Amino acid sequence: MTSQTLTRDINSIRRLGINALTEKLGPVGMVEFMRQFDSGYGDYTKERHTWLNNLTVEEISDEIKKSK
């Protein structure tokens, strides 16, 4: 390991990594690879209750049938 490697800051490492991924995978492949590490945000379980609490099974079934 060279002294240059030890003194790189996080932004330089990130830029070099993105450049390497883009070179090997192409821009679309690089984005797809990076998306694997996005954990999102919020609490899906709590938010889901605000969307679904007032719906019946029949209403949900009707919406599914409409979308097909």
N, CA, C and O atoms as a Maestro MAE file, in Angstrom:
{
 s_m_m2io_version
 :::
 2.0.0
}

f_m_ct {
 s_m_title
 :::
 protein
 m_atom[272] {
  # First column is atom index #
  i_m_mmod_type
  r_m_x_coord
  r_m_y_coord
  r_m_z_coord
  i_m_residue_number
  s_m_chain_name
  s_m_pdb_residue_name
  s_m_pdb_atom_name
  i_m_atomic_number
  :::
  1 25 0.846 -1.174 0.000 1 A "MET " " N  " 7
  2 3 0.000 0.000 0.000 1 A "MET " " CA " 6
  3 2 0.889 1.235 0.000 1 A "MET " " C  " 6
  4 15 1.788 1.351 0.833 1 A "MET " " O  " 8
  5 25 0.654 2.136 -0.905 2 A "THR " " N  " 7
  6 3 1.482 3.324 -1.007 2 A "THR " " CA " 6
  7 2 0.988 4.403 -0.059 2 A "THR " " C  " 6
  8 15 -0.132 4.334 0.446 2 A "THR " " O  " 8
  9 25 1.834 5.403 0.178 3 A "SER " " N  " 7
  10 3 1.422 6.516 1.037 3 A "SER " " CA " 6
  11 2 0.292 7.307 0.395 3 A "SER " " C  " 6
  12 15 -0.519 7.912 1.094 3 A "SER " " O  " 8
  13 25 0.236 7.303 -0.956 4 A "GLN " " N  " 7
  14 3 -0.854 8.004 -1.650 4 A "GLN " " CA " 6
  15 2 -2.193 7.362 -1.292 4 A "GLN " " C  " 6
  16 15 -3.180 8.066 -1.077 4 A "GLN " " O  " 8
  17 25 -2.234 6.042 -1.227 5 A "THR " " N  " 7
  18 3 -3.457 5.334 -0.879 5 A "THR " " CA " 6
  19 2 -3.904 5.712 0.528 5 A "THR " " C  " 6
  20 15 -5.100 5.876 0.771 5 A "THR " " O  " 8
  21 25 -2.986 5.848 1.433 6 A "LEU " " N  " 7
  22 3 -3.322 6.158 2.817 6 A "LEU " " CA " 6
  23 2 -3.840 7.577 2.996 6 A "LEU " " C  " 6
  24 15 -4.590 7.842 3.935 6 A "LEU " " O  " 8
  25 25 -3.458 8.489 2.119 7 A "THR " " N  " 7
  26 3 -3.833 9.883 2.307 7 A "THR " " CA " 6
  27 2 -5.064 10.302 1.501 7 A "THR " " C  " 6
  28 15 -5.461 11.466 1.565 7 A "THR " " O  " 8
  29 25 -5.669 9.405 0.759 8 A "ARG " " N  " 7
  30 3 -6.877 9.757 -0.009 8 A "ARG " " CA " 6
  31 2 -8.035 10.049 0.939 8 A "ARG " " C  " 6
  32 15 -8.227 9.364 1.943 8 A "ARG " " O  " 8
  33 25 -8.785 11.058 0.604 9 A "ASP " " N  " 7
  34 3 -9.966 11.347 1.413 9 A "ASP " " CA " 6
  35 2 -11.156 10.562 0.868 9 A "ASP " " C  " 6
  36 15 -11.081 9.999 -0.224 9 A "ASP " " O  " 8
  37 25 -12.233 10.524 1.611 10 A "ILE " " N  " 7
  38 3 -13.388 9.719 1.254 10 A "ILE " " CA " 6
  39 2 -13.992 10.135 -0.083 10 A "ILE " " C  " 6
  40 15 -14.473 9.278 -0.825 10 A "ILE " " O  " 8
  41 25 -13.982 11.417 -0.407 11 A "ASN " " N  " 7
  42 3 -14.527 11.865 -1.689 11 A "ASN " " CA " 6
  43 2 -13.699 11.341 -2.858 11 A "ASN " " C  " 6
  44 15 -14.253 10.968 -3.892 11 A "ASN " " O  " 8
  45 25 -12.394 11.312 -2.704 12 A "SER " " N  " 7
  46 3 -11.532 10.770 -3.756 12 A "SER " " CA " 6
  47 2 -11.784 9.283 -3.942 12 A "SER " " C  " 6
  48 15 -11.857 8.799 -5.071 12 A "SER " " O  " 8
  49 25 -11.916 8.564 -2.848 13 A "ILE " " N  " 7
  50 3 -12.172 7.127 -2.925 13 A "ILE " " CA " 6
  51 2 -13.520 6.875 -3.588 13 A "ILE " " C  " 6
  52 15 -13.642 5.988 -4.432 13 A "ILE " " O  " 8
  53 25 -14.532 7.653 -3.210 14 A "ARG " " N  " 7
  54 3 -15.864 7.496 -3.812 14 A "ARG " " CA " 6
  55 2 -15.803 7.760 -5.322 14 A "ARG " " C  " 6
  56 15 -16.363 7.002 -6.113 14 A "ARG " " O  " 8
  57 25 -15.121 8.837 -5.713 15 A "ARG " " N  " 7
  58 3 -15.013 9.181 -7.133 15 A "ARG " " CA " 6
  59 2 -14.288 8.081 -7.905 15 A "ARG " " C  " 6
  60 15 -14.732 7.691 -8.985 15 A "ARG " " O  " 8
  61 25 -13.179 7.579 -7.363 16 A "LEU " " N  " 7
  62 3 -12.437 6.507 -8.028 16 A "LEU " " CA " 6
  63 2 -13.291 5.246 -8.142 16 A "LEU " " C  " 6
  64 15 -13.255 4.564 -9.167 16 A "LEU " " O  " 8
  65 25 -14.052 4.935 -7.108 17 A "GLY " " N  " 7
  66 3 -14.920 3.760 -7.136 17 A "GLY " " CA " 6
  67 2 -16.013 3.878 -8.175 17 A "GLY " " C  " 6
  68 15 -16.274 2.932 -8.917 17 A "GLY " " O  " 8
  69 25 -16.655 5.037 -8.233 18 A "ILE " " N  " 7
  70 3 -17.708 5.256 -9.224 18 A "ILE " " CA " 6
  71 2 -17.135 5.198 -10.631 18 A "ILE " " C  " 6
  72 15 -17.748 4.631 -11.535 18 A "ILE " " O  " 8
  73 25 -15.971 5.777 -10.812 19 A "ASN " " N  " 7
  74 3 -15.323 5.719 -12.132 19 A "ASN " " CA " 6
  75 2 -15.007 4.274 -12.525 19 A "ASN " " C  " 6
  76 15 -15.219 3.885 -13.673 19 A "ASN " " O  " 8
  77 25 -14.501 3.477 -11.578 20 A "ALA " " N  " 7
  78 3 -14.171 2.084 -11.872 20 A "ALA " " CA " 6
  79 2 -15.429 1.288 -12.210 20 A "ALA " " C  " 6
  80 15 -15.435 0.506 -13.161 20 A "ALA " " O  " 8
  81 25 -16.496 1.489 -11.430 21 A "LEU " " N  " 7
  82 3 -17.751 0.793 -11.713 21 A "LEU " " CA " 6
  83 2 -18.304 1.186 -13.078 21 A "LEU " " C  " 6
  84 15 -18.757 0.333 -13.842 21 A "LEU " " O  " 8
  85 25 -18.263 2.476 -13.377 22 A "THR " " N  " 7
  86 3 -18.785 2.958 -14.659 22 A "THR " " CA " 6
  87 2 -17.981 2.379 -15.817 22 A "THR " " C  " 6
  88 15 -18.543 2.009 -16.847 22 A "THR " " O  " 8
  89 25 -16.674 2.304 -15.643 23 A "GLU " " N  " 7
  90 3 -15.817 1.760 -16.698 23 A "GLU " " CA " 6
  91 2 -16.119 0.286 -16.950 23 A "GLU " " C  " 6
  92 15 -16.178 -0.146 -18.102 23 A "GLU " " O  " 8
  93 25 -16.309 -0.478 -15.896 24 A "LYS " " N  " 7
  94 3 -16.523 -1.924 -16.037 24 A "LYS " " CA " 6
  95 2 -17.971 -2.301 -16.343 24 A "LYS " " C  " 6
  96 15 -18.220 -3.258 -17.076 24 A "LYS " " O  " 8
  97 25 -18.935 -1.548 -15.781 25 A "LEU " " N  " 7
  98 3 -20.345 -1.921 -15.900 25 A "LEU " " CA " 6
  99 2 -21.150 -1.018 -16.817 25 A "LEU " " C  " 6
  100 15 -22.269 -1.359 -17.199 25 A "LEU " " O  " 8
  101 25 -20.591 0.130 -17.171 26 A "GLY " " N  " 7
  102 3 -21.354 1.127 -17.915 26 A "GLY " " CA " 6
  103 2 -22.199 1.941 -16.941 26 A "GLY " " C  " 6
  104 15 -22.371 1.546 -15.787 26 A "GLY " " O  " 8
  105 25 -22.724 3.070 -17.399 27 A "PRO " " N  " 7
  106 3 -23.473 3.948 -16.492 27 A "PRO " " CA " 6
  107 2 -24.701 3.280 -15.875 27 A "PRO " " C  " 6
  108 15 -24.961 3.446 -14.684 27 A "PRO " " O  " 8
  109 25 -25.449 2.534 -16.669 28 A "VAL " " N  " 7
  110 3 -26.663 1.892 -16.151 28 A "VAL " " CA " 6
  111 2 -26.296 0.804 -15.141 28 A "VAL " " C  " 6
  112 15 -26.921 0.694 -14.086 28 A "VAL " " O  " 8
  113 25 -25.299 0.016 -15.465 29 A "GLY " " N  " 7
  114 3 -24.844 -1.033 -14.552 29 A "GLY " " CA " 6
  115 2 -24.325 -0.458 -13.242 29 A "GLY " " C  " 6
  116 15 -24.561 -1.018 -12.172 29 A "GLY " " O  " 8
  117 25 -23.618 0.662 -13.333 30 A "MET " " N  " 7
  118 3 -23.110 1.305 -12.126 30 A "MET " " CA " 6
  119 2 -24.262 1.727 -11.229 30 A "MET " " C  " 6
  120 15 -24.218 1.506 -10.019 30 A "MET " " O  " 8
  121 25 -25.305 2.338 -11.814 31 A "VAL " " N  " 7
  122 3 -26.456 2.780 -11.022 31 A "VAL " " CA " 6
  123 2 -27.159 1.581 -10.405 31 A "VAL " " C  " 6
  124 15 -27.522 1.623 -9.229 31 A "VAL " " O  " 8
  125 25 -27.359 0.520 -11.166 32 A "GLU " " N  " 7
  126 3 -28.004 -0.677 -10.636 32 A "GLU " " CA " 6
  127 2 -27.206 -1.264 -9.476 32 A "GLU " " C  " 6
  128 15 -27.783 -1.697 -8.478 32 A "GLU " " O  " 8
  129 25 -25.889 -1.279 -9.606 33 A "PHE " " N  " 7
  130 3 -25.035 -1.776 -8.527 33 A "PHE " " CA " 6
  131 2 -25.191 -0.908 -7.281 33 A "PHE " " C  " 6
  132 15 -25.328 -1.430 -6.174 33 A "PHE " " O  " 8
  133 25 -25.170 0.402 -7.455 34 A "MET " " N  " 7
  134 3 -25.256 1.312 -6.307 34 A "MET " " CA " 6
  135 2 -26.616 1.208 -5.611 34 A "MET " " C  " 6
  136 15 -26.697 1.377 -4.394 34 A "MET " " O  " 8
  137 25 -27.672 0.935 -6.358 35 A "ARG " " N  " 7
  138 3 -29.016 0.821 -5.763 35 A "ARG " " CA " 6
  139 2 -29.117 -0.323 -4.766 35 A "ARG " " C  " 6
  140 15 -29.985 -0.310 -3.893 35 A "ARG " " O  " 8
  141 25 -28.245 -1.305 -4.886 36 A "GLN " " N  " 7
  142 3 -28.272 -2.431 -3.953 36 A "GLN " " CA " 6
  143 2 -28.013 -1.983 -2.521 36 A "GLN " " C  " 6
  144 15 -28.398 -2.673 -1.578 36 A "GLN " " O  " 8
  145 25 -27.378 -0.855 -2.353 37 A "PHE " " N  " 7
  146 3 -26.954 -0.416 -1.034 37 A "PHE " " CA " 6
  147 2 -27.832 0.691 -0.467 37 A "PHE " " C  " 6
  148 15 -27.519 1.254 0.581 37 A "PHE " " O  " 8
  149 25 -28.932 1.009 -1.152 38 A "ASP " " N  " 7
  150 3 -29.852 2.022 -0.665 38 A "ASP " " CA " 6
  151 2 -30.925 1.337 0.163 38 A "ASP " " C  " 6
  152 15 -31.753 0.600 -0.371 38 A "ASP " " O  " 8
  153 25 -30.912 1.577 1.456 39 A "SER " " N  " 7
  154 3 -31.874 0.904 2.334 39 A "SER " " CA " 6
  155 2 -33.189 1.662 2.428 39 A "SER " " C  " 6
  156 15 -34.107 1.222 3.122 39 A "SER " " O  " 8
  157 25 -33.293 2.779 1.749 40 A "GLY " " N  " 7
  158 3 -34.529 3.552 1.803 40 A "GLY " " CA " 6
  159 2 -34.640 4.320 3.100 40 A "GLY " " C  " 6
  160 15 -33.652 4.522 3.807 40 A "GLY " " O  " 8
  161 25 -35.839 4.741 3.401 41 A "TYR " " N  " 7
  162 3 -36.050 5.508 4.619 41 A "TYR " " CA " 6
  163 2 -37.482 5.314 5.083 41 A "TYR " " C  " 6
  164 15 -38.323 4.795 4.349 41 A "TYR " " O  " 8
  165 25 -37.744 5.731 6.291 42 A "GLY " " N  " 7
  166 3 -39.090 5.621 6.837 42 A "GLY " " CA " 6
  167 2 -39.347 4.252 7.447 42 A "GLY " " C  " 6
  168 15 -38.456 3.406 7.522 42 A "GLY " " O  " 8
  169 25 -40.577 4.055 7.878 43 A "ASP " " N  " 7
  170 3 -40.994 2.794 8.481 43 A "ASP " " CA " 6
  171 2 -42.179 2.275 7.675 43 A "ASP " " C  " 6
  172 15 -43.320 2.679 7.901 43 A "ASP " " O  " 8
  173 25 -41.902 1.384 6.743 44 A "TYR " " N  " 7
  174 3 -42.923 0.886 5.830 44 A "TYR " " CA " 6
  175 2 -44.094 0.267 6.589 44 A "TYR " " C  " 6
  176 15 -45.249 0.459 6.207 44 A "TYR " " O  " 8
  177 25 -43.809 -0.471 7.653 45 A "THR " " N  " 7
  178 3 -44.870 -1.151 8.390 45 A "THR " " CA " 6
  179 2 -45.861 -0.153 8.975 45 A "THR " " C  " 6
  180 15 -47.072 -0.354 8.876 45 A "THR " " O  " 8
  181 25 -45.364 0.911 9.579 46 A "LYS " " N  " 7
  182 3 -46.264 1.932 10.138 46 A "LYS " " CA " 6
  183 2 -47.005 2.674 9.031 46 A "LYS " " C  " 6
  184 15 -48.204 2.928 9.148 46 A "LYS " " O  " 8
  185 25 -46.298 3.022 7.959 47 A "GLU " " N  " 7
  186 3 -46.917 3.763 6.861 47 A "GLU " " CA " 6
  187 2 -47.983 2.932 6.156 47 A "GLU " " C  " 6
  188 15 -48.998 3.470 5.714 47 A "GLU " " O  " 8
  189 25 -47.759 1.639 6.049 48 A "ARG " " N  " 7
  190 3 -48.708 0.754 5.383 48 A "ARG " " CA " 6
  191 2 -50.067 0.798 6.072 48 A "ARG " " C  " 6
  192 15 -51.103 0.743 5.409 48 A "ARG " " O  " 8
  193 25 -50.067 0.896 7.382 49 A "HIS " " N  " 7
  194 3 -51.336 0.948 8.118 49 A "HIS " " CA " 6
  195 2 -52.148 2.189 7.768 49 A "HIS " " C  " 6
  196 15 -53.378 2.141 7.769 49 A "HIS " " O  " 8
  197 25 -51.480 3.297 7.468 50 A "THR " " N  " 7
  198 3 -52.229 4.503 7.095 50 A "THR " " CA " 6
  199 2 -52.877 4.337 5.732 50 A "THR " " C  " 6
  200 15 -53.895 4.972 5.458 50 A "THR " " O  " 8
  201 25 -52.309 3.493 4.863 51 A "TRP " " N  " 7
  202 3 -52.875 3.273 3.538 51 A "TRP " " CA " 6
  203 2 -53.976 2.222 3.549 51 A "TRP " " C  " 6
  204 15 -54.956 2.325 2.811 51 A "TRP " " O  " 8
  205 25 -53.804 1.204 4.399 52 A "LEU " " N  " 7
  206 3 -54.653 0.025 4.285 52 A "LEU " " CA " 6
  207 2 -55.675 -0.168 5.400 52 A "LEU " " C  " 6
  208 15 -56.589 -0.977 5.245 52 A "LEU " " O  " 8
  209 25 -55.556 0.533 6.495 53 A "ASN " " N  " 7
  210 3 -56.430 0.271 7.643 53 A "ASN " " CA " 6
  211 2 -57.915 0.372 7.317 53 A "ASN " " C  " 6
  212 15 -58.708 -0.388 7.873 53 A "ASN " " O  " 8
  213 25 -58.312 1.263 6.453 54 A "ASN " " N  " 7
  214 3 -59.729 1.473 6.196 54 A "ASN " " CA " 6
  215 2 -60.251 0.696 4.992 54 A "ASN " " C  " 6
  216 15 -61.410 0.854 4.611 54 A "ASN " " O  " 8
  217 25 -59.410 -0.137 4.391 55 A "LEU " " N  " 7
  218 3 -59.834 -0.905 3.214 55 A "LEU " " CA " 6
  219 2 -60.272 -2.308 3.625 55 A "LEU " " C  " 6
  220 15 -59.683 -2.927 4.512 55 A "LEU " " O  " 8
  221 25 -61.316 -2.791 2.960 56 A "THR " " N  " 7
  222 3 -61.738 -4.176 3.163 56 A "THR " " CA " 6
  223 2 -61.026 -5.062 2.151 56 A "THR " " C  " 6
  224 15 -60.448 -4.572 1.181 56 A "THR " " O  " 8
  225 25 -61.072 -6.355 2.381 57 A "VAL " " N  " 7
  226 3 -60.477 -7.308 1.451 57 A "VAL " " CA " 6
  227 2 -61.158 -7.181 0.088 57 A "VAL " " C  " 6
  228 15 -60.504 -7.279 -0.950 57 A "VAL " " O  " 8
  229 25 -62.459 -6.964 0.096 58 A "GLU " " N  " 7
  230 3 -63.202 -6.824 -1.156 58 A "GLU " " CA " 6
  231 2 -62.737 -5.595 -1.939 58 A "GLU " " C  " 6
  232 15 -62.589 -5.657 -3.159 58 A "GLU " " O  " 8
  233 25 -62.508 -4.491 -1.246 59 A "GLU " " N  " 7
  234 3 -62.036 -3.279 -1.921 59 A "GLU " " CA " 6
  235 2 -60.651 -3.491 -2.536 59 A "GLU " " C  " 6
  236 15 -60.382 -3.065 -3.660 59 A "GLU " " O  " 8
  237 25 -59.798 -4.143 -1.791 60 A "ILE " " N  " 7
  238 3 -58.456 -4.431 -2.304 60 A "ILE " " CA " 6
  239 2 -58.553 -5.347 -3.522 60 A "ILE " " C  " 6
  240 15 -57.866 -5.135 -4.521 60 A "ILE " " O  " 8
  241 25 -59.398 -6.355 -3.435 61 A "SER " " N  " 7
  242 3 -59.596 -7.281 -4.554 61 A "SER " " CA " 6
  243 2 -60.124 -6.556 -5.779 61 A "SER " " C  " 6
  244 15 -59.662 -6.802 -6.893 61 A "SER " " O  " 8
  245 25 -61.085 -5.667 -5.585 62 A "ASP " " N  " 7
  246 3 -61.635 -4.881 -6.697 62 A "ASP " " CA " 6
  247 2 -60.568 -4.025 -7.367 62 A "ASP " " C  " 6
  248 15 -60.530 -3.921 -8.593 62 A "ASP " " O  " 8
  249 25 -59.704 -3.413 -6.565 63 A "GLU " " N  " 7
  250 3 -58.628 -2.575 -7.128 63 A "GLU " " CA " 6
  251 2 -57.652 -3.422 -7.936 63 A "GLU " " C  " 6
  252 15 -57.177 -2.991 -8.987 63 A "GLU " " O  " 8
  253 25 -57.357 -4.608 -7.455 64 A "ILE " " N  " 7
  254 3 -56.451 -5.503 -8.192 64 A "ILE " " CA " 6
  255 2 -57.076 -5.882 -9.535 64 A "ILE " " C  " 6
  256 15 -56.408 -5.864 -10.569 64 A "ILE " " O  " 8
  257 25 -58.359 -6.223 -9.505 65 A "LYS " " N  " 7
  258 3 -59.043 -6.595 -10.747 65 A "LYS " " CA " 6
  259 2 -59.088 -5.435 -11.733 65 A "LYS " " C  " 6
  260 15 -58.949 -5.642 -12.939 65 A "LYS " " O  " 8
  261 25 -59.280 -4.214 -11.231 66 A "LYS " " N  " 7
  262 3 -59.309 -3.035 -12.121 66 A "LYS " " CA " 6
  263 2 -57.963 -2.823 -12.803 66 A "LYS " " C  " 6
  264 15 -57.908 -2.409 -13.961 66 A "LYS " " O  " 8
  265 25 -56.887 -3.105 -12.091 67 A "SER " " N  " 7
  266 3 -55.552 -2.825 -12.638 67 A "SER " " CA " 6
  267 2 -55.120 -3.856 -13.683 67 A "SER " " C  " 6
  268 15 -54.156 -3.626 -14.415 67 A "SER " " O  " 8
  269 25 -55.820 -4.984 -13.758 68 A "LYS " " N  " 7
  270 3 -55.426 -6.035 -14.725 68 A "LYS " " CA " 6
  271 2 -55.980 -5.791 -16.079 68 A "LYS " " C  " 6
  272 15 -55.741 -6.578 -16.995 68 A "LYS " " O  " 8
  :::
 }
 m_bond[271] {
  # First column is bond index #
  i_m_from
  i_m_to
  i_m_order
  :::
  1 1 2 1
  2 2 3 1
  3 3 4 2
  4 3 5 1
  5 5 6 1
  6 6 7 1
  7 7 8 2
  8 7 9 1
  9 9 10 1
  10 10 11 1
  11 11 12 2
  12 11 13 1
  13 13 14 1
  14 14 15 1
  15 15 16 2
  16 15 17 1
  17 17 18 1
  18 18 19 1
  19 19 20 2
  20 19 21 1
  21 21 22 1
  22 22 23 1
  23 23 24 2
  24 23 25 1
  25 25 26 1
  26 26 27 1
  27 27 28 2
  28 27 29 1
  29 29 30 1
  30 30 31 1
  31 31 32 2
  32 31 33 1
  33 33 34 1
  34 34 35 1
  35 35 36 2
  36 35 37 1
  37 37 38 1
  38 38 39 1
  39 39 40 2
  40 39 41 1
  41 41 42 1
  42 42 43 1
  43 43 44 2
  44 43 45 1
  45 45 46 1
  46 46 47 1
  47 47 48 2
  48 47 49 1
  49 49 50 1
  50 50 51 1
  51 51 52 2
  52 51 53 1
  53 53 54 1
  54 54 55 1
  55 55 56 2
  56 55 57 1
  57 57 58 1
  58 58 59 1
  59 59 60 2
  60 59 61 1
  61 61 62 1
  62 62 63 1
  63 63 64 2
  64 63 65 1
  65 65 66 1
  66 66 67 1
  67 67 68 2
  68 67 69 1
  69 69 70 1
  70 70 71 1
  71 71 72 2
  72 71 73 1
  73 73 74 1
  74 74 75 1
  75 75 76 2
  76 75 77 1
  77 77 78 1
  78 78 79 1
  79 79 80 2
  80 79 81 1
  81 81 82 1
  82 82 83 1
  83 83 84 2
  84 83 85 1
  85 85 86 1
  86 86 87 1
  87 87 88 2
  88 87 89 1
  89 89 90 1
  90 90 91 1
  91 91 92 2
  92 91 93 1
  93 93 94 1
  94 94 95 1
  95 95 96 2
  96 95 97 1
  97 97 98 1
  98 98 99 1
  99 99 100 2
  100 99 101 1
  101 101 102 1
  102 102 103 1
  103 103 104 2
  104 103 105 1
  105 105 106 1
  106 106 107 1
  107 107 108 2
  108 107 109 1
  109 109 110 1
  110 110 111 1
  111 111 112 2
  112 111 113 1
  113 113 114 1
  114 114 115 1
  115 115 116 2
  116 115 117 1
  117 117 118 1
  118 118 119 1
  119 119 120 2
  120 119 121 1
  121 121 122 1
  122 122 123 1
  123 123 124 2
  124 123 125 1
  125 125 126 1
  126 126 127 1
  127 127 128 2
  128 127 129 1
  129 129 130 1
  130 130 131 1
  131 131 132 2
  132 131 133 1
  133 133 134 1
  134 134 135 1
  135 135 136 2
  136 135 137 1
  137 137 138 1
  138 138 139 1
  139 139 140 2
  140 139 141 1
  141 141 142 1
  142 142 143 1
  143 143 144 2
  144 143 145 1
  145 145 146 1
  146 146 147 1
  147 147 148 2
  148 147 149 1
  149 149 150 1
  150 150 151 1
  151 151 152 2
  152 151 153 1
  153 153 154 1
  154 154 155 1
  155 155 156 2
  156 155 157 1
  157 157 158 1
  158 158 159 1
  159 159 160 2
  160 159 161 1
  161 161 162 1
  162 162 163 1
  163 163 164 2
  164 163 165 1
  165 165 166 1
  166 166 167 1
  167 167 168 2
  168 167 169 1
  169 169 170 1
  170 170 171 1
  171 171 172 2
  172 171 173 1
  173 173 174 1
  174 174 175 1
  175 175 176 2
  176 175 177 1
  177 177 178 1
  178 178 179 1
  179 179 180 2
  180 179 181 1
  181 181 182 1
  182 182 183 1
  183 183 184 2
  184 183 185 1
  185 185 186 1
  186 186 187 1
  187 187 188 2
  188 187 189 1
  189 189 190 1
  190 190 191 1
  191 191 192 2
  192 191 193 1
  193 193 194 1
  194 194 195 1
  195 195 196 2
  196 195 197 1
  197 197 198 1
  198 198 199 1
  199 199 200 2
  200 199 201 1
  201 201 202 1
  202 202 203 1
  203 203 204 2
  204 203 205 1
  205 205 206 1
  206 206 207 1
  207 207 208 2
  208 207 209 1
  209 209 210 1
  210 210 211 1
  211 211 212 2
  212 211 213 1
  213 213 214 1
  214 214 215 1
  215 215 216 2
  216 215 217 1
  217 217 218 1
  218 218 219 1
  219 219 220 2
  220 219 221 1
  221 221 222 1
  222 222 223 1
  223 223 224 2
  224 223 225 1
  225 225 226 1
  226 226 227 1
  227 227 228 2
  228 227 229 1
  229 229 230 1
  230 230 231 1
  231 231 232 2
  232 231 233 1
  233 233 234 1
  234 234 235 1
  235 235 236 2
  236 235 237 1
  237 237 238 1
  238 238 239 1
  239 239 240 2
  240 239 241 1
  241 241 242 1
  242 242 243 1
  243 243 244 2
  244 243 245 1
  245 245 246 1
  246 246 247 1
  247 247 248 2
  248 247 249 1
  249 249 250 1
  250 250 251 1
  251 251 252 2
  252 251 253 1
  253 253 254 1
  254 254 255 1
  255 255 256 2
  256 255 257 1
  257 257 258 1
  258 258 259 1
  259 259 260 2
  260 259 261 1
  261 261 262 1
  262 262 263 1
  263 263 264 2
  264 263 265 1
  265 265 266 1
  266 266 267 1
  267 267 268 2
  268 267 269 1
  269 269 270 1
  270 270 271 1
  271 271 272 2
  :::
 }
}
